[in-house]
Amino acid sequence: MAQPLMPHATASWLVDNTALSFTQIADFCGLHILEVQAMADDTATTKLTGRDPIRAGELTHEEIEKGQADPDYELKMIKAPEAVTRTKGPRYTPVSKRQDKPDGIAWLIKNHPELSDGQIGKLIGTTRTTIGAIKDRTHWNMANIQPKDPVTLGLTTQRELDAAVAKAAKKAGTDAVKPDATIEHDREALITQLRQERETAAREAEEALAAEEAAANGEDISDEIVPGIKDPFKH
């Protein structure tokens, strides 16, 4: 079922201006009935300015009257709100998040140097001038810029970031980097050393256990050769 463009604001208006039941309002706006109840009781966490669905062309007076006359009547939207489409040009960033842009840019420059200024600009929704200023450390607020993940800041999505990084790596020919032979050799040497140490420790543990069992059984182990132990009775 289609929902109003601003469901919470619409629900607030319907609560204040109609005699519709909470269930009808909740169903029409796609909300939980307890959310509508909170609006009616003025206990909602945020006080919203009501949005008139009649003026918005989403409901008519006749439709509201039908709902007020029959509590079981389901309100029908006159027309669905137009879907918000992405237009060409810089990414729109809410005002509350614009101050986080420099931090996101700094993070991308530090962690993904393979990204071009154009890619960073598309991800963050910023200009090449701003990116250049942060790279050159000439940005007016450079002292307060702290690199922060732009995905965590809500400036872009993980999918978009991964796609941009993959594209940049492919363009640079770094998507199939060969492992360093020296590192691989050191790794094999370390594995061999650890394996030898483990085998030596296991052998010594077995010899010590055998000696303890022999002593517990009263066996004479004075003639046995135990590594590192000299028989005091032999000259």
C-alpha positions as CSV (number, residue, x, y, z in Angstrom):
1,M,0.0,0.0,0.0
2,A,1.3,3.5,-0.9
3,Q,2.2,5.7,2.0
4,P,2.3,9.5,2.4
5,L,5.5,11.3,1.5
6,M,5.9,12.4,5.2
7,P,4.1,9.7,7.2
8,H,4.8,11.0,10.7
9,A,3.9,14.6,9.9
10,T,0.7,13.4,8.1
11,A,-0.2,11.2,11.1
12,S,0.2,14.1,13.4
13,W,-2.1,16.2,11.3
14,L,-4.8,13.5,11.1
15,V,-4.6,13.0,14.9
16,D,-5.2,16.7,15.5
17,N,-7.7,17.4,12.8
18,T,-9.9,14.3,12.4
19,A,-11.9,11.8,14.3
20,L,-10.2,8.8,12.6
21,S,-9.2,5.9,14.8
22,F,-5.5,5.3,15.7
23,T,-5.6,2.1,13.7
24,Q,-6.9,3.8,10.6
25,I,-4.2,6.5,10.8
26,A,-1.5,4.0,11.5
27,D,-2.5,1.8,8.5
28,F,-2.7,4.8,6.2
29,C,0.7,6.2,7.2
30,G,2.4,2.9,7.6
31,L,3.2,3.4,11.3
32,H,2.8,1.4,14.4
33,I,-0.4,2.2,16.4
34,L,1.7,3.0,19.4
35,E,3.5,5.7,17.5
36,V,0.1,7.3,16.7
37,Q,-1.0,6.9,20.3
38,A,2.2,8.7,21.4
39,M,1.4,11.6,19.1
40,A,-2.1,11.8,20.6
41,D,-0.8,11.8,24.1
42,D,2.0,14.3,23.4
43,T,4.5,11.7,24.5
44,A,6.3,11.3,21.2
45,T,10.1,12.0,21.4
46,T,9.8,14.6,18.6
47,K,7.0,17.1,18.2
48,L,6.2,17.3,14.5
49,T,4.5,20.0,12.5
50,G,1.4,18.4,10.9
51,R,1.3,18.0,7.1
52,D,-2.2,18.4,5.6
53,P,-2.7,15.3,3.3
54,I,-5.7,17.1,1.6
55,R,-3.6,20.0,0.4
56,A,-0.9,17.6,-0.6
57,G,-3.4,15.8,-2.8
58,E,-3.1,12.5,-1.0
59,L,-6.6,12.4,0.6
60,T,-10.0,14.1,0.1
61,H,-12.6,15.3,2.6
62,E,-14.9,12.6,1.3
63,E,-12.4,9.9,2.1
64,I,-11.8,11.2,5.6
65,E,-15.6,11.4,6.2
66,K,-15.9,7.7,5.1
67,G,-13.3,6.7,7.6
68,Q,-14.8,8.7,10.4
69,A,-18.2,7.1,9.7
70,D,-16.9,3.6,9.7
71,P,-14.0,2.7,12.0
72,D,-13.3,-0.4,9.9
73,Y,-12.9,1.6,6.7
74,E,-9.4,1.6,5.2
75,L,-8.4,5.0,3.9
76,K,-7.3,5.1,0.2
77,M,-4.7,7.4,-1.1
78,I,-5.7,9.5,-4.0
79,K,-2.3,9.4,-5.6
80,A,1.1,8.1,-4.5
81,P,3.8,10.7,-3.8
82,E,6.3,11.0,-6.5
83,A,9.5,9.0,-5.9
84,V,12.6,11.0,-5.2
85,T,15.0,10.5,-8.1
86,R,18.7,11.1,-8.2
87,T,19.7,13.9,-10.5
88,K,23.0,14.5,-12.2
89,G,25.4,16.7,-10.3
90,P,27.1,16.7,-6.9
91,R,25.6,14.4,-4.2
92,Y,23.2,16.1,-1.9
93,T,24.3,16.0,1.7
94,P,22.1,17.1,4.6
95,V,23.2,20.3,6.3
96,S,23.8,18.4,9.6
97,K,26.4,16.2,7.9
98,R,28.2,18.8,5.8
99,Q,30.6,19.6,8.6
100,D,31.7,16.0,8.5
101,K,32.8,16.1,4.8
102,P,36.4,17.1,5.5
103,D,36.9,14.2,7.9
104,G,35.5,11.8,5.3
105,I,37.8,13.2,2.6
106,A,40.8,13.0,4.9
107,W,40.0,9.3,5.6
108,L,39.7,8.4,2.0
109,I,43.0,10.2,1.1
110,K,44.8,8.3,3.9
111,N,43.3,4.9,3.5
112,H,42.6,4.8,-0.3
113,P,45.2,6.8,-2.1
114,E,44.3,5.0,-5.3
115,L,41.1,6.9,-5.5
116,S,41.1,9.9,-7.9
117,D,39.9,13.3,-6.8
118,G,36.9,12.8,-9.1
119,Q,36.0,9.6,-7.3
120,I,36.3,11.1,-3.9
121,G,34.2,14.1,-5.1
122,K,31.4,11.8,-6.2
123,L,31.5,9.7,-3.0
124,I,31.5,12.6,-0.6
125,G,29.7,15.2,-2.7
126,T,32.5,17.8,-2.6
127,T,34.7,19.8,-5.0
128,R,38.3,19.2,-6.3
129,T,39.3,22.4,-4.6
130,T,38.4,21.2,-1.2
131,I,40.1,17.8,-1.8
132,G,43.2,19.6,-3.0
133,A,43.3,21.8,0.1
134,I,43.1,18.8,2.4
135,K,45.8,17.0,0.5
136,D,48.0,20.1,0.6
137,R,47.1,20.7,4.3
138,T,46.0,24.2,3.4
139,H,42.4,23.8,4.3
140,W,41.2,26.6,6.6
141,N,40.1,24.2,9.3
142,M,43.0,21.7,8.9
143,A,43.8,21.7,12.6
144,N,40.4,20.3,13.5
145,I,40.1,17.7,10.7
146,Q,40.2,14.1,11.9
147,P,40.1,11.2,9.4
148,K,36.8,9.3,9.9
149,D,35.2,6.6,7.8
150,P,32.7,8.3,5.5
151,V,30.4,5.2,5.6
152,T,30.1,5.6,9.4
153,L,29.5,9.3,9.0
154,G,26.7,8.6,6.6
155,L,28.3,10.4,3.7
156,T,28.3,7.4,1.4
157,T,27.4,3.7,1.4
158,Q,29.8,0.7,1.8
159,R,28.7,-0.6,-1.6
160,E,29.5,2.6,-3.4
161,L,32.9,2.9,-1.6
162,D,33.8,-0.7,-2.4
163,A,32.8,-0.2,-6.1
164,A,34.9,2.9,-6.3
165,V,38.0,1.2,-4.7
166,A,37.6,-1.8,-7.0
167,K,37.4,0.4,-10.1
168,A,40.4,2.4,-9.0
169,A,42.5,-0.7,-8.3
170,K,41.5,-2.2,-11.7
171,K,42.5,1.0,-13.5
172,A,45.8,1.1,-11.7
173,G,46.4,-2.6,-12.3
174,T,46.7,-3.5,-8.7
175,D,43.8,-5.9,-8.5
176,A,46.2,-8.8,-8.9
177,V,49.2,-8.0,-6.8
178,K,51.8,-10.8,-6.6
179,P,53.0,-11.8,-3.1
180,D,56.5,-10.8,-2.1
181,A,58.9,-13.8,-2.5
182,T,61.0,-12.6,0.5
183,I,57.9,-12.5,2.8
184,E,56.8,-15.9,1.6
185,H,60.3,-17.4,2.3
186,D,60.4,-15.9,5.8
187,R,57.0,-17.3,6.5
188,E,58.1,-20.8,5.5
189,A,61.2,-20.5,7.7
190,L,59.1,-19.5,10.6
191,I,56.7,-22.4,10.2
192,T,59.7,-24.8,10.0
193,Q,61.2,-23.4,13.2
194,L,57.9,-23.6,15.1
195,R,57.4,-27.2,13.9
196,Q,60.9,-28.1,15.2
197,E,60.3,-26.5,18.5
198,R,57.0,-28.2,18.9
199,E,58.6,-31.7,18.1
200,T,61.4,-31.1,20.6
201,A,59.0,-30.1,23.3
202,A,56.9,-33.1,22.7
203,R,59.9,-35.5,22.8
204,E,61.1,-34.0,26.1
205,A,57.7,-34.3,27.6
206,E,57.5,-38.0,26.6
207,E,60.9,-38.7,28.2
208,A,60.0,-36.9,31.4
209,L,56.7,-38.8,31.6
210,A,58.5,-42.1,31.1
211,A,60.9,-41.3,33.8
212,E,58.1,-40.4,36.2
213,E,56.2,-43.6,35.5
214,A,59.4,-45.7,36.0
215,A,60.0,-44.0,39.3
216,A,56.5,-44.6,40.4
217,N,56.8,-48.4,39.6
218,G,60.1,-48.7,41.5
219,E,62.1,-49.4,38.5
220,D,65.9,-48.7,38.4
221,I,66.5,-45.9,35.9
222,S,70.0,-45.1,37.0
223,D,71.5,-46.7,33.9
224,E,69.1,-45.0,31.6
225,I,70.5,-42.1,29.7
226,V,68.4,-39.0,30.4
227,P,69.5,-36.0,28.4
228,G,71.0,-33.3,30.6
229,I,71.3,-35.5,33.8
230,K,74.7,-36.9,34.9
231,D,74.7,-40.1,37.1
232,P,76.4,-39.1,40.4
233,F,77.5,-42.7,41.1
234,K,79.5,-43.0,38.0
235,H,83.1,-41.7,37.9
